[in-house]
Amino acid sequence: MSCPICDKETDPKYRPFCSKRCADVDLAKWLSGSYAIPSEDPEDLEEAAREAESAPKRPH
């Protein structure tokens, strides 16, 4: 099995990662919201649309 972050061989101590660093990178992605489970719930979709409409516009 290879590390999902860097593809090196996993270390049993940090499985499924190869090191503490890669485990921490993965944790940071979860905490920052980079990982998300998509939702098909109509209420979630409506809330996301409202948030997108009210978000400040950024110039390109």
PyMOL Python script that loads the backbone (N, CA, C, O; Angstrom):
from pymol import cmd

cmd.read_pdbstr("""\
ATOM      1  N   MET A   1       0.848  -1.170   0.000  1.00  0.00           N
ATOM      2  CA  MET A   1       0.000   0.000   0.000  1.00  0.00           C
ATOM      3  C   MET A   1       0.897   1.238   0.000  1.00  0.00           C
ATOM      4  O   MET A   1       1.930   1.269   0.668  1.00  0.00           O
ATOM      5  N   SER A   2       0.486   2.254  -0.758  1.00  0.00           N
ATOM      6  CA  SER A   2       1.286   3.478  -0.804  1.00  0.00           C
ATOM      7  C   SER A   2       0.551   4.617  -0.085  1.00  0.00           C
ATOM      8  O   SER A   2      -0.674   4.611   0.040  1.00  0.00           O
ATOM      9  N   CYS A   3       1.324   5.571   0.372  1.00  0.00           N
ATOM     10  CA  CYS A   3       0.819   6.732   1.092  1.00  0.00           C
ATOM     11  C   CYS A   3      -0.098   7.536   0.163  1.00  0.00           C
ATOM     12  O   CYS A   3       0.289   7.830  -0.968  1.00  0.00           O
ATOM     13  N   PRO A   4      -1.302   7.897   0.618  1.00  0.00           N
ATOM     14  CA  PRO A   4      -2.215   8.656  -0.236  1.00  0.00           C
ATOM     15  C   PRO A   4      -1.756  10.097  -0.487  1.00  0.00           C
ATOM     16  O   PRO A   4      -2.293  10.766  -1.370  1.00  0.00           O
ATOM     17  N   ILE A   5      -0.786  10.576   0.268  1.00  0.00           N
ATOM     18  CA  ILE A   5      -0.305  11.946   0.099  1.00  0.00           C
ATOM     19  C   ILE A   5       0.881  12.001  -0.869  1.00  0.00           C
ATOM     20  O   ILE A   5       0.884  12.812  -1.795  1.00  0.00           O
ATOM     21  N   CYS A   6       1.888  11.142  -0.662  1.00  0.00           N
ATOM     22  CA  CYS A   6       3.112  11.249  -1.467  1.00  0.00           C
ATOM     23  C   CYS A   6       3.455   9.981  -2.261  1.00  0.00           C
ATOM     24  O   CYS A   6       4.439   9.976  -3.001  1.00  0.00           O
ATOM     25  N   ASP A   7       2.683   8.930  -2.126  1.00  0.00           N
ATOM     26  CA  ASP A   7       2.873   7.659  -2.842  1.00  0.00           C
ATOM     27  C   ASP A   7       4.074   6.831  -2.395  1.00  0.00           C
ATOM     28  O   ASP A   7       4.393   5.839  -3.050  1.00  0.00           O
ATOM     29  N   LYS A   8       4.754   7.198  -1.305  1.00  0.00           N
ATOM     30  CA  LYS A   8       5.822   6.354  -0.770  1.00  0.00           C
ATOM     31  C   LYS A   8       5.196   5.147  -0.064  1.00  0.00           C
ATOM     32  O   LYS A   8       3.991   5.115   0.184  1.00  0.00           O
ATOM     33  N   GLU A   9       6.024   4.172   0.250  1.00  0.00           N
ATOM     34  CA  GLU A   9       5.564   2.989   0.978  1.00  0.00           C
ATOM     35  C   GLU A   9       5.103   3.398   2.379  1.00  0.00           C
ATOM     36  O   GLU A   9       5.739   4.236   3.019  1.00  0.00           O
ATOM     37  N   THR A  10       4.018   2.820   2.852  1.00  0.00           N
ATOM     38  CA  THR A  10       3.494   3.199   4.164  1.00  0.00           C
ATOM     39  C   THR A  10       4.344   2.645   5.304  1.00  0.00           C
ATOM     40  O   THR A  10       5.037   1.638   5.157  1.00  0.00           O
ATOM     41  N   ASP A  11       4.270   3.324   6.431  1.00  0.00           N
ATOM     42  CA  ASP A  11       4.950   2.908   7.649  1.00  0.00           C
ATOM     43  C   ASP A  11       3.860   2.404   8.594  1.00  0.00           C
ATOM     44  O   ASP A  11       2.893   3.125   8.842  1.00  0.00           O
ATOM     45  N   PRO A  12       3.987   1.189   9.129  1.00  0.00           N
ATOM     46  CA  PRO A  12       2.946   0.664  10.019  1.00  0.00           C
ATOM     47  C   PRO A  12       2.604   1.614  11.168  1.00  0.00           C
ATOM     48  O   PRO A  12       1.463   1.635  11.630  1.00  0.00           O
ATOM     49  N   LYS A  13       3.570   2.391  11.629  1.00  0.00           N
ATOM     50  CA  LYS A  13       3.327   3.316  12.735  1.00  0.00           C
ATOM     51  C   LYS A  13       2.348   4.424  12.340  1.00  0.00           C
ATOM     52  O   LYS A  13       1.602   4.915  13.187  1.00  0.00           O
ATOM     53  N   TYR A  14       2.341   4.823  11.066  1.00  0.00           N
ATOM     54  CA  TYR A  14       1.506   5.937  10.604  1.00  0.00           C
ATOM     55  C   TYR A  14       0.463   5.514   9.571  1.00  0.00           C
ATOM     56  O   TYR A  14      -0.177   6.357   8.943  1.00  0.00           O
ATOM     57  N   ARG A  15       0.303   4.236   9.405  1.00  0.00           N
ATOM     58  CA  ARG A  15      -0.594   3.706   8.380  1.00  0.00           C
ATOM     59  C   ARG A  15      -1.929   4.420   8.377  1.00  0.00           C
ATOM     60  O   ARG A  15      -2.514   4.587   9.447  1.00  0.00           O
ATOM     61  N   PRO A  16      -2.440   4.847   7.247  1.00  0.00           N
ATOM     62  CA  PRO A  16      -2.052   4.515   5.888  1.00  0.00           C
ATOM     63  C   PRO A  16      -1.018   5.469   5.289  1.00  0.00           C
ATOM     64  O   PRO A  16      -0.819   5.483   4.074  1.00  0.00           O
ATOM     65  N   PHE A  17      -0.368   6.254   6.121  1.00  0.00           N
ATOM     66  CA  PHE A  17       0.613   7.224   5.642  1.00  0.00           C
ATOM     67  C   PHE A  17       2.026   6.684   5.819  1.00  0.00           C
ATOM     68  O   PHE A  17       2.238   5.657   6.463  1.00  0.00           O
ATOM     69  N   CYS A  18       2.998   7.401   5.232  1.00  0.00           N
ATOM     70  CA  CYS A  18       4.388   6.966   5.333  1.00  0.00           C
ATOM     71  C   CYS A  18       5.105   7.655   6.492  1.00  0.00           C
ATOM     72  O   CYS A  18       6.155   7.189   6.935  1.00  0.00           O
ATOM     73  N   SER A  19       4.544   8.763   6.985  1.00  0.00           N
ATOM     74  CA  SER A  19       5.224   9.535   8.018  1.00  0.00           C
ATOM     75  C   SER A  19       4.223  10.413   8.765  1.00  0.00           C
ATOM     76  O   SER A  19       3.076  10.573   8.349  1.00  0.00           O
ATOM     77  N   LYS A  20       4.686  10.974   9.870  1.00  0.00           N
ATOM     78  CA  LYS A  20       3.853  11.912  10.623  1.00  0.00           C
ATOM     79  C   LYS A  20       3.540  13.133   9.782  1.00  0.00           C
ATOM     80  O   LYS A  20       2.444  13.687   9.857  1.00  0.00           O
ATOM     81  N   ARG A  21       4.525  13.556   8.967  1.00  0.00           N
ATOM     82  CA  ARG A  21       4.319  14.725   8.115  1.00  0.00           C
ATOM     83  C   ARG A  21       3.119  14.517   7.190  1.00  0.00           C
ATOM     84  O   ARG A  21       2.253  15.387   7.101  1.00  0.00           O
ATOM     85  N   CYS A  22       3.059  13.383   6.506  1.00  0.00           N
ATOM     86  CA  CYS A  22       1.952  13.120   5.589  1.00  0.00           C
ATOM     87  C   CYS A  22       0.629  12.978   6.351  1.00  0.00           C
ATOM     88  O   CYS A  22      -0.415  13.411   5.863  1.00  0.00           O
ATOM     89  N   ALA A  23       0.668  12.380   7.535  1.00  0.00           N
ATOM     90  CA  ALA A  23      -0.540  12.293   8.356  1.00  0.00           C
ATOM     91  C   ALA A  23      -1.021  13.689   8.732  1.00  0.00           C
ATOM     92  O   ALA A  23      -2.222  13.958   8.733  1.00  0.00           O
ATOM     93  N   ASP A  24      -0.079  14.581   9.053  1.00  0.00           N
ATOM     94  CA  ASP A  24      -0.439  15.959   9.409  1.00  0.00           C
ATOM     95  C   ASP A  24      -0.969  16.735   8.202  1.00  0.00           C
ATOM     96  O   ASP A  24      -1.882  17.550   8.336  1.00  0.00           O
ATOM     97  N   VAL A  25      -0.398  16.482   7.032  1.00  0.00           N
ATOM     98  CA  VAL A  25      -0.893  17.127   5.810  1.00  0.00           C
ATOM     99  C   VAL A  25      -2.351  16.718   5.584  1.00  0.00           C
ATOM    100  O   VAL A  25      -3.196  17.557   5.272  1.00  0.00           O
ATOM    101  N   ASP A  26      -2.635  15.441   5.743  1.00  0.00           N
ATOM    102  CA  ASP A  26      -4.001  14.940   5.570  1.00  0.00           C
ATOM    103  C   ASP A  26      -4.943  15.573   6.593  1.00  0.00           C
ATOM    104  O   ASP A  26      -6.046  15.992   6.242  1.00  0.00           O
ATOM    105  N   LEU A  27      -4.519  15.645   7.842  1.00  0.00           N
ATOM    106  CA  LEU A  27      -5.339  16.251   8.892  1.00  0.00           C
ATOM    107  C   LEU A  27      -5.621  17.716   8.556  1.00  0.00           C
ATOM    108  O   LEU A  27      -6.747  18.183   8.729  1.00  0.00           O
ATOM    109  N   ALA A  28      -4.625  18.432   8.087  1.00  0.00           N
ATOM    110  CA  ALA A  28      -4.813  19.842   7.731  1.00  0.00           C
ATOM    111  C   ALA A  28      -5.845  19.997   6.617  1.00  0.00           C
ATOM    112  O   ALA A  28      -6.626  20.949   6.615  1.00  0.00           O
ATOM    113  N   LYS A  29      -5.846  19.062   5.675  1.00  0.00           N
ATOM    114  CA  LYS A  29      -6.841  19.119   4.604  1.00  0.00           C
ATOM    115  C   LYS A  29      -8.248  18.933   5.157  1.00  0.00           C
ATOM    116  O   LYS A  29      -9.180  19.610   4.723  1.00  0.00           O
ATOM    117  N   TRP A  30      -8.407  18.019   6.110  1.00  0.00           N
ATOM    118  CA  TRP A  30      -9.720  17.828   6.729  1.00  0.00           C
ATOM    119  C   TRP A  30     -10.139  19.076   7.499  1.00  0.00           C
ATOM    120  O   TRP A  30     -11.279  19.527   7.390  1.00  0.00           O
ATOM    121  N   LEU A  31      -9.216  19.627   8.274  1.00  0.00           N
ATOM    122  CA  LEU A  31      -9.554  20.774   9.120  1.00  0.00           C
ATOM    123  C   LEU A  31      -9.836  22.040   8.304  1.00  0.00           C
ATOM    124  O   LEU A  31     -10.627  22.883   8.725  1.00  0.00           O
ATOM    125  N   SER A  32      -9.202  22.174   7.153  1.00  0.00           N
ATOM    126  CA  SER A  32      -9.417  23.363   6.329  1.00  0.00           C
ATOM    127  C   SER A  32     -10.656  23.247   5.443  1.00  0.00           C
ATOM    128  O   SER A  32     -11.083  24.228   4.835  1.00  0.00           O
ATOM    129  N   GLY A  33     -11.223  22.060   5.375  1.00  0.00           N
ATOM    130  CA  GLY A  33     -12.398  21.864   4.532  1.00  0.00           C
ATOM    131  C   GLY A  33     -12.061  21.465   3.109  1.00  0.00           C
ATOM    132  O   GLY A  33     -12.944  21.431   2.252  1.00  0.00           O
ATOM    133  N   SER A  34     -10.793  21.161   2.841  1.00  0.00           N
ATOM    134  CA  SER A  34     -10.412  20.733   1.492  1.00  0.00           C
ATOM    135  C   SER A  34     -11.079  19.423   1.108  1.00  0.00           C
ATOM    136  O   SER A  34     -11.382  19.197  -0.064  1.00  0.00           O
ATOM    137  N   TYR A  35     -11.308  18.567   2.080  1.00  0.00           N
ATOM    138  CA  TYR A  35     -12.029  17.330   1.836  1.00  0.00           C
ATOM    139  C   TYR A  35     -13.483  17.588   2.200  1.00  0.00           C
ATOM    140  O   TYR A  35     -13.772  18.165   3.249  1.00  0.00           O
ATOM    141  N   ALA A  36     -14.375  17.171   1.356  1.00  0.00           N
ATOM    142  CA  ALA A  36     -15.798  17.333   1.646  1.00  0.00           C
ATOM    143  C   ALA A  36     -16.571  16.184   1.009  1.00  0.00           C
ATOM    144  O   ALA A  36     -16.178  15.646  -0.026  1.00  0.00           O
ATOM    145  N   ILE A  37     -17.650  15.833   1.636  1.00  0.00           N
ATOM    146  CA  ILE A  37     -18.524  14.804   1.106  1.00  0.00           C
ATOM    147  C   ILE A  37     -19.656  15.517   0.378  1.00  0.00           C
ATOM    148  O   ILE A  37     -20.402  16.274   0.998  1.00  0.00           O
ATOM    149  N   PRO A  38     -19.799  15.289  -0.933  1.00  0.00           N
ATOM    150  CA  PRO A  38     -20.844  15.979  -1.677  1.00  0.00           C
ATOM    151  C   PRO A  38     -22.227  15.610  -1.168  1.00  0.00           C
ATOM    152  O   PRO A  38     -22.469  14.484  -0.735  1.00  0.00           O
ATOM    153  N   SER A  39     -23.114  16.566  -1.228  1.00  0.00           N
ATOM    154  CA  SER A  39     -24.483  16.347  -0.769  1.00  0.00           C
ATOM    155  C   SER A  39     -25.453  16.628  -1.905  1.00  0.00           C
ATOM    156  O   SER A  39     -25.269  17.567  -2.679  1.00  0.00           O
ATOM    157  N   GLU A  40     -26.468  15.816  -1.993  1.00  0.00           N
ATOM    158  CA  GLU A  40     -27.542  16.030  -2.966  1.00  0.00           C
ATOM    159  C   GLU A  40     -28.809  16.524  -2.269  1.00  0.00           C
ATOM    160  O   GLU A  40     -29.861  16.641  -2.897  1.00  0.00           O
ATOM    161  N   ASP A  41     -28.707  16.814  -0.968  1.00  0.00           N
ATOM    162  CA  ASP A  41     -29.849  17.290  -0.193  1.00  0.00           C
ATOM    163  C   ASP A  41     -30.263  18.665  -0.723  1.00  0.00           C
ATOM    164  O   ASP A  41     -29.433  19.573  -0.758  1.00  0.00           O
ATOM    165  N   PRO A  42     -31.524  18.845  -1.136  1.00  0.00           N
ATOM    166  CA  PRO A  42     -31.962  20.131  -1.677  1.00  0.00           C
ATOM    167  C   PRO A  42     -31.703  21.313  -0.734  1.00  0.00           C
ATOM    168  O   PRO A  42     -31.387  22.409  -1.195  1.00  0.00           O
ATOM    169  N   GLU A  43     -31.833  21.101   0.572  1.00  0.00           N
ATOM    170  CA  GLU A  43     -31.576  22.182   1.528  1.00  0.00           C
ATOM    171  C   GLU A  43     -30.107  22.608   1.483  1.00  0.00           C
ATOM    172  O   GLU A  43     -29.806  23.799   1.553  1.00  0.00           O
ATOM    173  N   ASP A  44     -29.198  21.647   1.365  1.00  0.00           N
ATOM    174  CA  ASP A  44     -27.771  21.965   1.278  1.00  0.00           C
ATOM    175  C   ASP A  44     -27.466  22.739  -0.004  1.00  0.00           C
ATOM    176  O   ASP A  44     -26.680  23.687   0.005  1.00  0.00           O
ATOM    177  N   LEU A  45     -28.094  22.326  -1.106  1.00  0.00           N
ATOM    178  CA  LEU A  45     -27.873  23.004  -2.378  1.00  0.00           C
ATOM    179  C   LEU A  45     -28.385  24.436  -2.333  1.00  0.00           C
ATOM    180  O   LEU A  45     -27.736  25.342  -2.855  1.00  0.00           O
ATOM    181  N   GLU A  46     -29.551  24.649  -1.710  1.00  0.00           N
ATOM    182  CA  GLU A  46     -30.103  25.999  -1.593  1.00  0.00           C
ATOM    183  C   GLU A  46     -29.205  26.873  -0.731  1.00  0.00           C
ATOM    184  O   GLU A  46     -28.962  28.032  -1.066  1.00  0.00           O
ATOM    185  N   GLU A  47     -28.714  26.332   0.370  1.00  0.00           N
ATOM    186  CA  GLU A  47     -27.822  27.094   1.254  1.00  0.00           C
ATOM    187  C   GLU A  47     -26.528  27.462   0.529  1.00  0.00           C
ATOM    188  O   GLU A  47     -26.044  28.587   0.657  1.00  0.00           O
ATOM    189  N   ALA A  48     -25.973  26.533  -0.222  1.00  0.00           N
ATOM    190  CA  ALA A  48     -24.747  26.812  -0.972  1.00  0.00           C
ATOM    191  C   ALA A  48     -24.989  27.902  -2.018  1.00  0.00           C
ATOM    192  O   ALA A  48     -24.134  28.763  -2.225  1.00  0.00           O
ATOM    193  N   ALA A  49     -26.143  27.867  -2.673  1.00  0.00           N
ATOM    194  CA  ALA A  49     -26.463  28.891  -3.675  1.00  0.00           C
ATOM    195  C   ALA A  49     -26.596  30.265  -3.019  1.00  0.00           C
ATOM    196  O   ALA A  49     -26.116  31.258  -3.566  1.00  0.00           O
ATOM    197  N   ARG A  50     -27.243  30.334  -1.854  1.00  0.00           N
ATOM    198  CA  ARG A  50     -27.378  31.612  -1.133  1.00  0.00           C
ATOM    199  C   ARG A  50     -26.012  32.147  -0.730  1.00  0.00           C
ATOM    200  O   ARG A  50     -25.744  33.339  -0.879  1.00  0.00           O
ATOM    201  N   GLU A  51     -25.151  31.281  -0.225  1.00  0.00           N
ATOM    202  CA  GLU A  51     -23.809  31.710   0.182  1.00  0.00           C
ATOM    203  C   GLU A  51     -23.007  32.208  -1.019  1.00  0.00           C
ATOM    204  O   GLU A  51     -22.285  33.199  -0.913  1.00  0.00           O
ATOM    205  N   ALA A  52     -23.128  31.535  -2.147  1.00  0.00           N
ATOM    206  CA  ALA A  52     -22.389  31.944  -3.341  1.00  0.00           C
ATOM    207  C   ALA A  52     -22.876  33.310  -3.835  1.00  0.00           C
ATOM    208  O   ALA A  52     -22.076  34.134  -4.277  1.00  0.00           O
ATOM    209  N   GLU A  53     -24.176  33.545  -3.761  1.00  0.00           N
ATOM    210  CA  GLU A  53     -24.728  34.827  -4.201  1.00  0.00           C
ATOM    211  C   GLU A  53     -24.306  35.974  -3.289  1.00  0.00           C
ATOM    212  O   GLU A  53     -24.108  37.096  -3.755  1.00  0.00           O
ATOM    213  N   SER A  54     -24.167  35.699  -1.992  1.00  0.00           N
ATOM    214  CA  SER A  54     -23.842  36.766  -1.048  1.00  0.00           C
ATOM    215  C   SER A  54     -22.351  36.951  -0.847  1.00  0.00           C
ATOM    216  O   SER A  54     -21.932  37.883  -0.161  1.00  0.00           O
ATOM    217  N   ALA A  55     -21.546  36.083  -1.429  1.00  0.00           N
ATOM    218  CA  ALA A  55     -20.084  36.191  -1.285  1.00  0.00           C
ATOM    219  C   ALA A  55     -19.601  37.433  -2.032  1.00  0.00           C
ATOM    220  O   ALA A  55     -20.111  37.753  -3.106  1.00  0.00           O
ATOM    221  N   PRO A  56     -18.612  38.137  -1.457  1.00  0.00           N
ATOM    222  CA  PRO A  56     -18.078  39.313  -2.151  1.00  0.00           C
ATOM    223  C   PRO A  56     -17.439  38.912  -3.484  1.00  0.00           C
ATOM    224  O   PRO A  56     -16.762  37.889  -3.582  1.00  0.00           O
ATOM    225  N   LYS A  57     -17.664  39.718  -4.479  1.00  0.00           N
ATOM    226  CA  LYS A  57     -17.095  39.455  -5.800  1.00  0.00           C
ATOM    227  C   LYS A  57     -15.640  39.858  -5.826  1.00  0.00           C
ATOM    228  O   LYS A  57     -15.289  40.946  -5.369  1.00  0.00           O
ATOM    229  N   ARG A  58     -14.782  38.994  -6.357  1.00  0.00           N
ATOM    230  CA  ARG A  58     -13.349  39.293  -6.472  1.00  0.00           C
ATOM    231  C   ARG A  58     -13.024  39.560  -7.922  1.00  0.00           C
ATOM    232  O   ARG A  58     -13.512  38.855  -8.806  1.00  0.00           O
ATOM    233  N   PRO A  59     -12.207  40.567  -8.186  1.00  0.00           N
ATOM    234  CA  PRO A  59     -11.815  40.813  -9.576  1.00  0.00           C
ATOM    235  C   PRO A  59     -10.909  39.689 -10.079  1.00  0.00           C
ATOM    236  O   PRO A  59     -10.181  39.070  -9.303  1.00  0.00           O
ATOM    237  N   HIS A  60     -10.963  39.441 -11.365  1.00  0.00           N
ATOM    238  CA  HIS A  60     -10.148  38.364 -11.962  1.00  0.00           C
ATOM    239  C   HIS A  60      -8.747  38.780 -12.092  1.00  0.00           C
ATOM    240  O   HIS A  60      -7.916  38.008 -12.572  1.00  0.00           O
TER     241      HIS A  60
END
""", "prot")
cmd.dss("prot")
cmd.show_as("cartoon", "prot")
cmd.util.cbc("prot")
cmd.orient("prot")
